[in-house]
Amino acid sequence: MKAVADWKNLVTLYKKARYSIFYAEWWNKSSSSILLNLEEIIENYPDRPAILPKGSVATNSPSTLEQYFFHHLPFLPPRPQAIPGNGFSVTDSITNSLRDEIRTKKFMLGIKEAVGQLRLSNSGLIHVIDAGCGTIPILGIYAALLSPKVRVVCLELNPQSVAVAQALVKTLGLEDQITVIHQDATTCRISGAPIDLLISETMNSGLFEEPLVPIMTNLHQYVRPGGLVLPSRVDILGTLFPYEDVLASSLIVNIQGTPVTYVEPNWQRVLTYHPGDLLTRIHFALPSRHLRRGKYVDLISSTVSIGSQTIRGYDSSISAPAIALNHTSNDWWILDVTEQPPPSIIINYAPGDSLNGAASVK
Ligand SMILES: C[S@@+](CC[C@H](N)C(=O)[O-])C[C@H]1O[C@@H](n2cnc3c(N)ncnc32)[C@H](O)[C@@H]1O
């Protein structure tokens, strides 16, 4: 039902954006290029939003960038279909991603910095891969607009998203610079010139649920020495957090749909991932001997570096704290300290797994 409702909302938005005088005028301004339009839009995005919790992104109102692209879409996205694997539906890849304004802005700024560096060190073509480009391949489009020397190959698992992305690229007149291909970026082979810039925004907080790590493990081998990769680094943070704080009544943010008091947790950096690192398990122990009596949940969050840009904690859905779930009940995993606390809590999951059943007591 949700997917159908999303689709209807998008159809309405598409119609509005197509006939919006505001966007039509903007588009027709002879002096303004698409690049300037996009930069003007992201400049107006706040640097640091009001606390933006995981789970709230999809229900936000449409972002300006989203409306801008809808104005240029030559046809409606097809009715969304579930596809196997980690592929987003054609609508989710718009609502979950493009509506996360801080994420989009920081990725665009990081790409601008990277393309700028590559232009200084390279007088030839700049070969870019955007792995998991989505329905509106904003990251590949932005890279291409930054220099006519940029050539982008966009890879996407969902064929419906591929069809819309291909049509959008054509409408924008970027088909000489951007090729959108239906491929699984975790397994596909890349032929031709080595990659100068590899981009993939396929991560959820804590590197769970989405395939950033397998995608990077597969594609990093094609990056030329001195080439750049975005994100450039992901730090995973963990902490044991009092359950009562999660349940407290003064409501500022919500985590996974549940309102909580915002108390800055005492985060520990438990793992640093650089794309290309071989990372088959995410495994760490959170010391728990010091815990007072009470109930605790384990929170996992990230700090994502995109060149000099950083996304932290509640900034975005790709960094926001999540609570590990108990795999049998699919409910929050809760540590109940009544007497002697256990020495540590073990968190163990494969990159891309859901957090279900990630925690255990040792
Ligand atoms: C979070 S969205 C990002 C979309 C777009 N790059 C953006 O930044 O707005 C991730 C996209 O990656 C795609 N995806 C997931 N797994 C993939 C895979 N193995 N190969 C290619 N694409 C994949 C999803 O279908 C989804 O469209």
The ligand as an SDF file (V2000), in Angstrom:
LIG
                    3D

 27 29  0  0  0  0  0  0  0  0999 V2000
   20.4930    5.3730   -1.6840 C   0  0  0  0  0  0  0  0  0  0  0  0
   20.0530    5.2120   -3.4000 S   0  0  0  0  0  0  0  0  0  0  0  0
   21.0790    6.5030   -4.0870 C   0  0  0  0  0  0  0  0  0  0  0  0
   20.5460    7.0380   -5.3840 C   0  0  0  0  0  0  0  0  0  0  0  0
   21.3630    8.1760   -5.9930 C   0  0  0  0  0  0  0  0  0  0  0  0
   22.7430    7.7690   -6.2340 N   0  0  0  0  0  0  0  0  0  0  0  0
   21.3580    9.3800   -5.0920 C   0  0  0  0  0  0  0  0  0  0  0  0
   22.4060    9.6570   -4.4860 O   0  0  0  0  0  0  0  0  0  0  0  0
   20.3340   10.0460   -4.9680 O   0  0  0  0  0  0  0  0  0  0  0  0
   20.9440    3.7260   -3.7780 C   0  0  0  0  0  0  0  0  0  0  0  0
   20.6280    3.1510   -5.1550 C   0  0  0  0  0  0  0  0  0  0  0  0
   21.5090    2.0460   -5.3490 O   0  0  0  0  0  0  0  0  0  0  0  0
   20.8060    1.0180   -6.0210 C   0  0  0  0  0  0  0  0  0  0  0  0
   21.4900   -0.2620   -5.7580 N   0  0  0  0  0  0  0  0  0  0  0  0
   21.4180   -1.0410   -4.6570 C   0  0  0  0  0  0  0  0  0  0  0  0
   22.1830   -2.1320   -4.7920 N   0  0  0  0  0  0  0  0  0  0  0  0
   22.7830   -2.0400   -5.9950 C   0  0  0  0  0  0  0  0  0  0  0  0
   23.7000   -2.8590   -6.7130 C   0  0  0  0  0  0  0  0  0  0  0  0
   24.1650   -3.9950   -6.1810 N   0  0  0  0  0  0  0  0  0  0  0  0
   24.1040   -2.4610   -7.9330 N   0  0  0  0  0  0  0  0  0  0  0  0
   23.6460   -1.2980   -8.4730 C   0  0  0  0  0  0  0  0  0  0  0  0
   22.7590   -0.4920   -7.8430 N   0  0  0  0  0  0  0  0  0  0  0  0
   22.3320   -0.8400   -6.6230 C   0  0  0  0  0  0  0  0  0  0  0  0
   19.4000    1.1090   -5.4690 C   0  0  0  0  0  0  0  0  0  0  0  0
   18.4540    0.5050   -6.3260 O   0  0  0  0  0  0  0  0  0  0  0  0
   19.2260    2.6240   -5.3240 C   0  0  0  0  0  0  0  0  0  0  0  0
   18.6640    3.1610   -6.4880 O   0  0  0  0  0  0  0  0  0  0  0  0
  1  2  1  0
  2  3  1  0
  2 10  1  0
  3  4  1  0
  4  5  1  0
  5  6  1  0
  5  7  1  0
  7  8  2  0
  7  9  1  0
 10 11  1  0
 11 12  1  0
 11 26  1  0
 12 13  1  0
 13 14  1  0
 13 24  1  0
 14 15  1  0
 14 23  1  0
 15 16  2  0
 16 17  1  0
 17 18  1  0
 17 23  2  0
 18 19  1  0
 18 20  2  0
 20 21  1  0
 21 22  2  0
 22 23  1  0
 24 25  1  0
 24 26  1  0
 26 27  1  0
M  CHG  2   2   1   9  -1
M  END
$$$$
